[in-house]
């Protein structure tokens, strides 16, 4: 097995004074960070994962041009390419110190002429992954099926108007679950790549949503029957490729899961770029998941606010990574989930070394966000202000409302006795809090 990145050394932590671009400035894997749930190393807090699709398969193509980077991996056949992708991926993970990976079935092995042949070839590639896992100790964070790329899924998969397509998607999910279990994955993701509509003039929305829920219920039943003990995830996304996707945002997905009795098995896999496409902040989507006990895993990336599509850039905005990690720490940290880099190097960053520059930038930004988030919690000023702002709910009529002891008549009586209440309000102090955040980040 040849080395694909022979000129790249193992990436070491050298600290913020280092000018070496092939080093970590902030990600110190063994550094212990205090959190509300206890002390853990950076590596344990962050649980970084390589994305098979972007890193091993993405060639830099876009709507206006073909790929700019070679992801053939020196292979002469599709089977050889699948195997070489495994060797290259494990070399990347080893040199970056990443312990986890995520995959779609067709990232690992492409579609062949029949489903049976596709499954056979997938098994061969998975055997190579399992062999490398045994040698290295690397783990599968989660798996999923690609039910969106092939032309058969032009009208959706779990929401297709055609039952033959629905059955094919179900067969792919069944196999992807088996592969996830074989590789020791503790997560399985549903991403509605084409589960949505372009126009309601030809759409039976109720049937499509019911059928999607039925498919997810079948997946849970089968997964549990073959020993899958981890979390199922839904990854919210508002649009692209369909104009309206059913998994628009965290709140919509949570409502769907509750309606169909799926909440006990499912959590959310939140992506930063999807949050901004839904006109939310990344922190908002994480907070909604956390407040509903549905926080699961994260696709770590960022979008470009000047562009209206999913750019999947490596995360480098430290304000965003800080507020992300604040929510993660407040949620109790990751259990089965982690930080998967659903990110791709820019089209113009097409040399092999750019894979490493991209991951270093993303890992450093998330590590810096973790450090600062822990400082925010330890500092206490922001949390204390919020607690004081809501203090009226801790005593008197506020406590009665929380305890379910107040009714409208009691609240009316209180309001009549109290009179005008504007004078009892206090300022929200947004600017002061933003200044405190800057003080903690840069002071």
C-alpha positions in Angstrom: 0.0 0.0 0.0 1.7 3.2 -1.2 1.5 6.5 0.7 -0.7 9.1 -1.0 0.7 12.1 0.9 4.3 11.3 1.4 5.4 14.9 1.6 2.9 15.7 4.5 4.1 15.0 8.0 1.9 14.2 11.0 0.3 17.5 12.0 1.5 18.6 15.4 0.3 21.2 17.9 2.8 24.0 17.9 0.8 26.8 19.5 -0.3 30.2 18.3 3.2 31.6 17.9 4.0 29.0 15.2 4.1 30.2 11.5 4.2 26.6 10.2 1.0 26.2 8.1 1.1 22.5 8.6 0.7 22.7 12.3 -2.2 23.3 14.8 -2.1 26.7 16.5 -5.1 26.1 18.8 -6.1 22.4 18.6 -4.1 20.7 21.3 -5.6 17.2 21.4 -4.5 16.4 25.0 -5.3 19.8 26.5 -7.9 19.5 29.2 -10.9 21.8 29.0 -13.4 22.2 31.9 -17.1 22.0 31.0 -20.3 21.9 33.1 -20.3 18.1 32.7 -16.7 17.7 33.8 -13.2 17.9 32.4 -12.2 16.3 29.1 -9.4 16.6 26.6 -10.0 18.6 23.4 -10.1 15.4 21.5 -12.8 14.0 23.7 -14.9 17.2 23.6 -14.7 17.7 19.9 -14.8 14.2 18.4 -13.7 15.3 14.9 -14.8 13.2 11.9 -13.7 13.1 8.3 -16.4 13.3 5.6 -16.0 10.6 3.0 -18.1 12.5 0.4 -16.3 15.8 0.2 -12.8 14.7 1.2 -12.5 11.4 -0.7 -14.9 12.0 -3.5 -15.4 15.7 -4.1 -13.5 16.9 -7.2 -14.3 20.6 -7.1 -17.0 20.5 -9.8 -19.7 23.2 -9.7 -22.7 24.2 -11.8 -20.5 26.0 -14.2 -17.4 23.7 -14.5 -16.0 20.3 -14.1 -13.7 19.2 -11.3 -10.3 20.7 -10.6 -8.8 18.2 -8.3 -7.8 14.5 -8.8 -9.8 12.1 -6.6 -9.2 9.0 -8.7 -6.6 7.9 -6.1 -4.3 6.3 -8.7 -6.9 3.7 -9.5 -7.6 1.9 -12.8 -11.1 0.5 -11.9 -14.0 1.6 -9.7 -13.2 -1.3 -7.3 -9.6 -0.3 -7.0 -10.7 3.3 -6.5 -13.0 2.3 -3.7 -10.1 0.5 -1.9 -7.6 3.3 -2.5 -10.0 5.8 -1.1 -10.0 3.8 2.1 -6.2 3.8 2.3 -6.0 7.5 1.5 -8.7 8.4 4.1 -7.0 6.5 6.9 -3.7 8.2 6.0 -5.4 11.6 6.2 -7.0 10.7 9.5 -3.8 9.4 10.9 -1.8 12.5 9.9 -4.4 14.9 11.3 -5.1 12.9 14.4 -8.8 12.4 13.6 -10.5 9.4 15.2 -13.8 9.2 13.3 -15.3 9.2 9.8 -18.8 9.4 8.2 -20.0 8.1 4.9 -22.8 7.6 2.4 -23.0 4.2 0.9 -22.2 5.5 -2.6 -19.2 7.4 -1.3 -17.6 4.1 -0.4 -18.6 2.3 -3.5 -20.5 3.6 -6.5 -23.7 2.5 -8.2 -23.3 -0.6 -10.4 -25.7 -2.1 -13.0 -28.0 -3.7 -10.4 -28.7 -3.4 -6.7 -27.3 -6.8 -6.1 -24.0 -5.9 -7.8 -23.9 -2.6 -5.9 -24.3 -4.4 -2.6 -21.7 -7.0 -3.5 -19.1 -4.3 -4.4 -20.0 -2.3 -1.3 -19.3 -5.3 0.9 -15.9 -5.6 -0.6 -15.0 -2.0 0.1 -16.5 -2.2 3.6 -14.3 -5.1 4.3 -11.2 -3.0 3.5 -12.5 -0.2 5.9 -13.1 -2.8 8.6 -9.5 -4.1 8.1 -8.1 -0.6 8.4 -10.2 0.0 11.5 -8.8 -3.1 13.1 -5.3 -1.8 12.4 -5.7 1.8 13.5 -8.6 2.0 16.0 -10.4 4.6 13.9 -14.2 4.6 14.4 -17.3 5.2 12.3 -19.3 8.2 13.7 -22.3 7.6 11.4 -23.4 6.2 8.1 -26.2 6.9 5.7 -27.5 6.0 2.2 -27.3 8.3 -0.8 -31.0 8.4 -1.8 -30.7 11.6 -3.9 -27.9 11.5 -6.5 -29.2 8.8 -8.9 -31.8 9.8 -11.6 -34.3 7.4 -10.0 -34.6 9.8 -7.1 -35.5 12.8 -9.3 -38.9 13.0 -7.5 -37.6 12.0 -4.1 -36.9 8.7 -2.3 -39.0 8.3 0.9 -41.4 10.8 -0.5 -41.5 9.6 -4.1 -44.9 9.3 -5.9 -43.7 6.0 -7.2 -43.6 2.9 -4.9 -40.9 1.2 -7.0 -38.5 4.0 -6.2 -39.6 4.0 -2.5 -38.8 0.2 -2.3 -35.4 0.8 -3.9 -34.6 3.5 -1.4 -35.7 1.2 1.4 -33.4 -1.5 0.2 -30.5 1.0 0.1 -31.3 2.1 3.7 -31.4 -1.5 4.8 -28.0 -2.2 3.4 -26.5 1.1 4.7 -27.8 0.2 8.2 -26.1 -3.2 8.0 -22.8 -1.6 6.9 -23.1 1.0 9.7 -23.5 -1.7 12.3 -20.6 -3.7 10.8 -18.3 -0.7 11.1 -19.4 0.0 14.6 -21.2 3.2 13.9 -23.3 4.8 16.6 -25.3 7.1 14.3 -27.5 6.8 11.2 -28.5 9.9 9.3 -31.6 10.8 7.3 -30.9 13.8 5.1 -33.8 14.6 2.8 -31.7 15.4 -0.3 -34.8 15.4 -2.5 -37.6 14.9 0.1 -39.6 18.0 -0.8 -41.4 19.6 -3.7 -41.1 22.2 -6.5 -44.8 22.9 -6.7 -47.9 21.9 -4.7 -49.9 21.6 -8.0 -48.6 18.1 -8.4 -47.9 17.1 -4.8 -49.8 15.1 -2.2 -47.9 16.5 0.7 -49.8 14.5 3.4 -49.1 11.2 1.7 -45.4 12.1 1.2 -44.9 13.0 4.8 -46.8 9.9 6.0 -44.7 7.7 3.7 -41.4 9.3 4.9 -42.4 8.6 8.5 -43.3 5.0 7.6 -39.8 4.5 6.0 -38.1 5.9 9.1 -40.2 3.7 11.4 -39.2 0.7 9.3 -35.5 1.7 9.5 -35.7 2.0 13.3 -37.3 -1.4 13.6 -34.8 -3.1 11.4 -31.8 -1.2 12.9 -32.7 -2.3 16.4 -33.3 -5.9 15.2 -29.7 -6.1 13.9 -28.1 -4.6 17.0 -27.9 -0.9 16.2 -28.0 0.8 19.6 -27.0 4.3 18.6 -29.0 7.4 17.5 -30.9 8.0 14.3 -30.5 11.5 13.1 -32.4 13.9 10.8 -30.3 16.7 9.3 -32.4 19.8 8.7 -32.1 21.7 5.4 -34.5 24.2 4.0 -33.9 24.1 0.2 -31.5 22.9 -2.5 -31.9 20.8 -4.4 -35.7 21.0 -4.0 -37.4 24.4 -3.6 -39.0 23.4 -0.4 -37.6 20.5 1.7 -39.7 18.9 4.4 -36.8 19.0 6.8 -36.7 22.8 6.7 -35.2 23.6 10.2 -34.8 22.2 13.7 -38.3 23.2 14.9 -40.0 21.7 11.8 -38.1 18.4 12.1 -38.9 18.2 15.8 -42.6 18.7 15.1 -42.4 15.9 12.5 -40.6 13.5 14.8 -43.1 14.1 17.6 -46.1 13.8 15.3 -45.0 10.3 14.1 -43.7 8.9 17.4 -40.1 9.0 16.3 -38.6 11.3 18.9 -37.5 8.5 21.2 -35.1 7.2 18.6 -34.1 10.3 16.7 -32.0 13.3 17.4 -30.8 16.1 15.1 -27.6 16.4 13.1 -27.2 20.2 12.8 -25.3 21.9 9.9 -24.1 25.5 10.2 -24.7 26.2 6.5 -28.2 24.8 6.5 -29.0 27.0 9.4 -28.1 30.1 7.6 -30.0 29.0 4.4 -33.1 28.6 6.7 -32.5 32.3 7.8 -31.4 31.2 11.3 -28.1 31.4 13.1 -26.2 28.2 13.7 -26.5 28.9 17.4 -30.3 29.2 17.1 -30.7 25.8 15.5 -28.5 24.2 18.1 -30.4 25.9 20.9 -33.8 24.7 19.5 -32.4 21.1 19.5 -30.9 21.5 23.0 -34.0 22.9 24.5 -36.0 20.0 23.1 -33.5 17.4 24.2 -32.9 16.6 20.5 -29.2 17.6 20.2 -27.2 14.9 18.6 -24.4 15.6 16.2 -23.0 18.5 14.1 -22.0 19.0 10.5 -19.2 21.5 11.0 -19.0 24.0 8.2 -20.0 27.5 7.2 -21.7 29.3 4.3 -21.1 32.6 2.6 -23.7 35.2 3.5 -23.2 36.8 0.0 -24.2 33.5 -1.7 -27.6 31.8 -1.5 -26.6 28.2 -1.8 -24.8 25.6 0.3 -21.1 26.4 -0.1 -20.0 23.9 2.6 -16.8 25.9 3.5 -14.5 24.8 6.3 -15.5 26.7 9.5 -13.2 29.6 10.3 -15.5 32.2 11.8 -14.6 32.0 15.5 -17.7 33.8 16.7 -19.8 31.0 15.1 -17.5 28.2 16.4 -17.6 29.8 19.9 -21.3 30.0 20.1 -21.6 26.6 18.6 -19.4 25.1 21.3 -21.2 27.1 24.0 -24.4 25.2 23.0 -22.6 21.9 22.9 -21.1 22.4 26.4 -24.5 23.5 27.7 -26.1 20.4 26.1 -23.7 18.1 28.1 -21.4 17.4 25.2 -21.5 14.8 22.5 -22.7 11.3 23.3 -23.0 9.3 20.1 -22.5 12.3 17.9 -19.5 14.5 17.1 -18.1 17.2 14.8 -18.2 15.9 11.2 -16.5 18.2 8.7 -19.2 18.3 6.0 -16.8 20.8 4.4 -14.9 21.0 1.1 -11.9 22.9 0.0 -12.7 25.7 -2.4 -12.7 24.9 -6.1 -9.5 26.9 -6.5 -7.7 25.0 -3.7 -7.1 21.9 -5.8 -3.7 20.5 -4.7 -3.5 17.5 -2.3 -1.9 19.6 0.4 -5.1 21.8 0.5 -7.0 18.9 2.1 -4.6 19.3 5.1 -4.7 23.1 5.2 -8.5 23.0 5.1 -8.8 20.5 8.0 -6.2 22.4 10.0 -8.2 25.6 9.6 -11.4 24.0 10.6 -10.0 22.0 13.6 -8.2 25.1 14.9 -11.3 27.2 14.6 -13.5 24.7 16.5 -10.8 24.2 19.1 -10.5 28.0 19.7 -14.3 28.1 19.9 -14.2 25.4 22.5 -11.7 27.2 24.6 -13.6 30.5 24.5 -17.0 28.8 25.1 -15.5 27.2 28.3 -14.3 30.7 29.3 -17.7 32.2 28.8 -19.3 29.6 31.1 -16.5 29.9 33.7 -16.7 33.7 33.5 -20.4 33.6 34.3 -21.4 37.2 33.4 -23.5 36.3 30.4 -25.3 33.4 32.1 -25.8 35.4 35.3 -27.3 38.3 33.4 -29.8 36.0 31.7 -30.7 34.4 35.0 -31.3 37.8 36.6 -33.4 38.9 33.6 -35.8 36.0 34.2 -35.8 36.3 38.0 -39.5 37.2 38.2 -40.4 33.7 37.3 -38.7 32.3 40.4 -41.1 33.7 43.0 -44.7 34.9 43.5 -47.0 34.8 40.5 -44.2 33.8 38.2 -43.5 30.7 40.2 -47.2 29.9 40.3 -47.4 30.0 36.5 -44.4 27.7 36.2 -45.9 25.3 38.8 -49.3 25.3 37.0 -51.0 26.9 39.9 -52.1 30.1 38.2 -55.1 30.6 35.9 -56.3 33.5 33.8 -58.4 34.9 36.6 -55.4 34.9 39.0 -53.3 36.6 36.4 -56.0 39.2 35.8 -56.3 39.9 39.5 -52.5 40.3 39.7 -52.4 42.7 36.7 -55.3 44.8 38.0 -53.5 45.2 41.4 -50.1 45.8 39.7 -51.2 48.5 37.3 -48.9 49.7 34.5 -45.8 47.4 34.4 -43.4 49.1 31.9 -41.6 50.7 34.8 -40.7 47.3 36.2 -38.9 46.3 33.0 -35.1 46.4 32.7 -32.9 46.9 29.7 -31.9 43.8 27.6 -28.3 45.2 27.5 -27.6 43.5 24.2 -24.6 45.8 23.4 -23.1 45.3 26.8 -23.4 41.6 26.5 -21.8 41.7 23.0 -19.0 43.8 24.5 -18.6 41.2 27.3 -18.3 38.5 24.6 -15.5 40.4 22.9 -13.8 41.0 26.3 -13.8 37.2 26.9 -12.7 36.4 23.4 -9.9 39.0 23.0 -9.3 40.5 26.5 
